[in-house]
Amino acid sequence: MSRIAYFGPQGTFTEQAARVLAGGGELIPVETVRLAMTAVRKGEADAACVPIENSVEGVVPATLDALSESTPLVAVAEAILPIHFSVLTRRGGGDIKTVASHPHALAQVREWLEANLPDAHPVASSSTSAAAVGVLEGQFDAAVCAPVAVEHYDLDVLATEVADVGDAATRFLLVRPPGELPEPTGADRTSVVAAAVNRTGTLAELLTALADRGINLTRLDARPTRNNFGEYRFFIDFEGHLAEPRILDALTALRRHCRNLRFLGSHPRADGTRTTIEPGFGNDDFVDAAVWADAVRKGDLA
Ligand SMILES: O=C(O)C(=O)C[C@]1(C(=O)O)C=C[C@@H](O)C=C1
């Protein structure tokens, strides 16, 4: 049975995503996103489940940073969960002077807090469930949590269905050491992180390499390399699978333009959106063109 480290403790949204992705594996709660990946890198877990992006608050920087550093890990599956929160308080109530949660969660309930708990100070915790633990231990008065948290922590429910944006969603990844890739499905996502050379036009070159092959981007983010002020790594997600000739061709082009390119995986998309293929950019077009060029090279054609 495989061991899946997840960003915990128990009751986080990430635990729910891990249940979707684990396929019956053993779930191991870990305190931070980074430590979940460290557990895989040290061989203490076979895979890690981590949040990557939220439709309201954007990417989870800790996940991007941990993916781009240390031993490579690749995403082999993803899950998208709808996100709305419950606000939990200590049994017996009392004044609510502090309300804690993961910064991504606080950012998704800002308006609700202003309207409903205007005197409470928001406090960042390492995860939504860590906030619930903090309320139990008397550090905070309220926690903004995943609805399932109340099943794990003996707290009162002050409010449910809390969300400033009604149809918010978070995407989670299952990452593991490089190995066999999941089979292509026609509705796949490929991810890379590129450290481009710091000169005029390099980001444009990377994007052009993808556009020239008719590849549709699904996300583009920049994170500082942390070494030189003003130097960035670009995280690029795009439609398609490395097993496709057009994607392989694009990846080799990206490699030529980068100081450092890390492949972060090809896997089926949780939303099932099929890859956009513009006329002339299909895999058959790439294969036919390569066969033609090879024949020309061998002198069989002109
Ligand atoms: O703290 C949790 O429950 C998490 O799983 C983390 C996380 C995030 O990082 O965005 C996941 C989903 C929600 O958007 C809020 C918090």
The ligand as a Gaussian input file, in Angstrom:
#p B3LYP/6-31G(d) Opt

LIG

0 1
 O       -5.313000      24.684000       5.048000
 C       -5.932000      23.922000       4.302000
 O       -7.008000      23.352000       4.629000
 C       -5.383000      23.635000       2.986000
 O       -5.594000      22.553000       2.501000
 C       -4.625000      24.699000       2.264000
 C       -5.466000      25.611000       1.402000
 C       -4.542000      26.457000       0.428000
 O       -3.349000      26.362000       0.497000
 O       -5.115000      27.196000      -0.386000
 C       -6.310000      24.804000       0.531000
 C       -7.511000      25.202000       0.133000
 C       -8.126000      26.462000       0.597000
 O       -8.065000      27.331000      -0.533000
 C       -7.416000      27.069000       1.737000
 C       -6.238000      26.579000       2.192000

